[in-house]
């Protein structure tokens, strides 16, 4: 499952806003925010890969066990 807290942690460490990530990924800002809050929990693998690339992270870092 995607770890929204980890997304937020990496994003804020890099100094990005949710708007920045939305712009980098072409995924809506509200969708990014829902992922971070955990209200969206099963995004497509392509979206996870896209977000990971935008954050300069590995997919593994964004997934909870």
N, C-alpha and C positions, 0 to 999 in steps of 0.2 A: 504494500500500500504506500502511496505517496505521503511523504512527511512534510506537511505544510510549514511546520515550525522550522524545519531545516531550510526550506526555500527562503523563508523570511530572514533567517540568520545569515545565510550566504548573501542574499540581496542587500541587506543593511550593511554588512561588513564591506561590501564593494561600493557602498554609497549610492546604490540604485534605488529609485522609487518604484512603486508598482507600475506607474505610468511608463517609466524607462523600460521595464521588462516587457510590458505590453507592446511598446514600440519595437523593441528588438525582436520579438517573437511573432508579431502579428496575431496575438491572442489578446482578447479584451482585458482591460484593467480589472473589471469586475470579476472575470473568471479567475485571474491571478489571485485576487483578494479572497475569493471563495476557496481556492486551493489552500492558501495560507491559513485560513480560519478552520479548514477541515470540513466545510459544508459541501464541497465537491471532493470526492475521495477516489474516484476511479477514472482519471483522465486517460485518453488513448496513449499508447506507448509513444507515438509520434510527438504528442504534445510534451510528454516528459522529456524526451530527447531534445526537443526544441528549447525548452526551458533550461535544461542542463547546459546546453551549448551557450545560451545567452548569458548564463551566470558563470561560465568558465568552470563548471563542475562536472563530475562524472555522474552518470545516471544512478549508480550504486549509492552515491551520497544522498540522493533525494528519496530513496526508498527505505521504508521501515520494515523491519523483520516481523 
